[in-house]
């Protein structure tokens, strides 16, 4: 990741990095609280997307979100004095990540329009599974271990079980497949950052590329994908603003800050919380009634993610 300085650790495990930010070698109480908060933020966003979909077409909503998030990120960069510069050779990676970003959210938002938050979240948050499989073949030093292999088997079994279950309310195999495609696009973005010079760019520039490329693509495709507006009301506009400001821009940026402050493996280990919380939010806020198979699938995916990410 760009904008890193050499870390000088003291006996307590603290140091300085990321432009003077204190770097920790272990997770502390503040980091734990922040990661639980952001896992909750990303999880409840699935509910917000589902509710906002009653007022906007899914692809059009994704395009509006990217367009609004560009402004938020640019304001953030102006306030923090971050230059809008892309490392040499990183433009192709930026375009590719933007294309994958557009496809990811076109698929995910459409999936949430067709199926329940519970089902879509279990499948979508399997992203580390597909990233781990791809990294085994594409990235040096990322080969399978016995523990990772067990985690992959458990998580993939959970995804298969979720897709095979036909109970629990709003069910759509097409929606399930779209959520799975979104997860694979998300993994593709992570690989693009790792495998191209885009990885040398600051987090703000990485995110800006994804937003700038995705916004016009989604807005141009939206009229071909169905409705643009579905009689939006105040609640739907509020949901769009929430997604734009607190998830697609500031949420992602603050997540990068946490990655810069704490060990990546420790941050990644909290990824299992998002699908768990998303299912709980869908159950509690949308009155979804996931069947026993979904709860079993969720448990398998969560355990698998812990094994994949755990050192």
Secondary structure, 3 states (H helix, E strand, C coil): CCCCCCCCCCCCCEEEECCCEEEECCCCHHHHHHHHHHHHHHHHHHHHHHHHCCCECHHHHHHHHHHHHHHHHHHHHHHHCCCCCCCCCCHHHHHHHHHHHHHHHHHHHHHHHHCCHHHHHHHHCCHHHHHHHHHHHHCCCCCCCHHHHHHHHHHHHHHHHHHHCCCCCCCCHHHHHHHHHHHHHHHHHHHHHHHCHHHHCCHHHHHHHHHHHHHHHHHHHHCCCCCCECCCCHHHHHHHHHHHHHHCCHHHHHHHHHHHHCCHHHHHHHHHHHHHHHHHHHHHHCCCCCCHHHHHHHHHHHHHHHHHHCC
